[in-house]
Amino acid sequence: MLTYVTLAWRNLWRNKRRTLIASASVFFAVILALLMRSMQTGYYDYMIDSSVRMYTGHIQIQGKDYWEKRSLEESMILEEEKIKLVEQIEGVELTVKRLETFSLISYGLVTRVVQIVGIDPNEENQLTSLKDKIIKGVYLKNDSRGIILAEGLAELLKVGIGDSILIYGQGLYGVTAAELIPVQGIARFTLPSQNKSFAYVSIPYAQWIYSAPERLTSLSIMIDNPKQLDRIHQKIKSLFDLSDGKENDTYDIMSWRELSPELVQSIQIDNAQGIIMLGILYIVIAFGIFGTIMMMTAERVKEFGILISVGMKKWKLYLVTTLETMFISFIGVLTGALVSLPLLIYFVNNPIPLTGEMADAILAWGFEPILPFAIYPGMFIAQVWTVLAIALVSGLYPINFIRKIKPVEAMRG
């Protein structure tokens, strides 16, 4: 076998220009394919991470039907023992409690409908970095009786730090909720809709305002490895199953895919488009390899005829030409991967900033306008196997050609 490998390798370099041109077509295509796939997967990972850290978490526990009705009547009482059991599940990084509702908020003659979010200040900051978004005033504490307004909302109301705003809404079971609250801080959010419609108070204060003691509307859960999402999701569900093994009818336990279906659809559509583009690129690679193999075969008709006439078995020629095809492909794949690696590492550490309309579109989603990249071993393995498959299919041509060769006619040609 070593003899045939050596023979195939030497045959390649009898015509260096042809070999280098063929390998170069694979080389550049692999670089482009790796950059495209790295950019796609990096952006998907970035969108998912930004989405879960912006608000939802990877998994949420909610009161039954709260997601559809968004009413305090569908809020829940979640015992601290249950929360601790969730936190003890392997892979759970953080749990974040919230009490959310909508209310009127007024100052002077201006009134707006806003989302009031009762939070545990420490947990919320770990998830959404809310404290870092404060541009005026101070952050909340667990016993705070002030409110943090989004910057756009503060501008609409024309309020500043120390001004008192009126909250008027409906508490649990129809109880009127009204409270005059001083503005303690102003936060700036990237997402325009969030920047004009969100306000935060501490959970104990929110429970008091809305007459909902011990009530929560959601428990957001962050995990340390998104690949373990399904396992942890199922584990949490099993914690809340009834003693007879039936599913619980008190809580909804939802993953980020259920909480952000628009994001899932967007990723699926974009991924399909990316796969189509990669498919077109691989077709280009296939034609490049196949064209080279055809030239190599056509130029060597006389050589094949002589080798067969002196007693070389055709199957040995099949093997040598197939090895030549694979060598050309692997030269392009390996050099392309080696050159791509430092490029990908650079872009992973230095995402490309976006400007113009594309930046505006990404900002509308609430994400920072950058183009992130990702590196994972599967990217390189996929390139090797794909190009190997192309090489093997292309290698069928010289096999079929050699099978039909008649030595006498070949030597005359």
Secondary structure, 3 states (H helix, E strand, C coil): CHHHHHHHHHHHHHHHHHHHHHHHHHHHHHHHHHHHHHHHHHHHHHHHHHHHHHHHCCEEEEECCHHHHCCHHHCEECCHHHHHHHHCCCCEEEEEEEEEEEEEEEECCEEEEEEEEEECHHHHHHHHCHHHHEEEECCCCCCCCCEEEEHHHHHHHCCCCCCEEEEEEECHHHCEEEEEEEEEEEECCCCHHHHCCEEEEEHHHHHHHCCCCCEECEEEEEECCHHHHHHHHHHHHHHHCCCCCCCCCCEEEEEHHHHCHHHHHHHHHHHHHHHHHHHHHHHHHHHHHHHHHHHHHHHCHHHHHHHHHCCCCHHHHHHHHHHHHHHHHHHHHHHHHHHHHHHHHHHHHCCEECCHHHHHHHHHHCCCCEECCCCCHHHHHHHHHHHHHHHHHHCHHHHHHHHHCCHHHHHHC
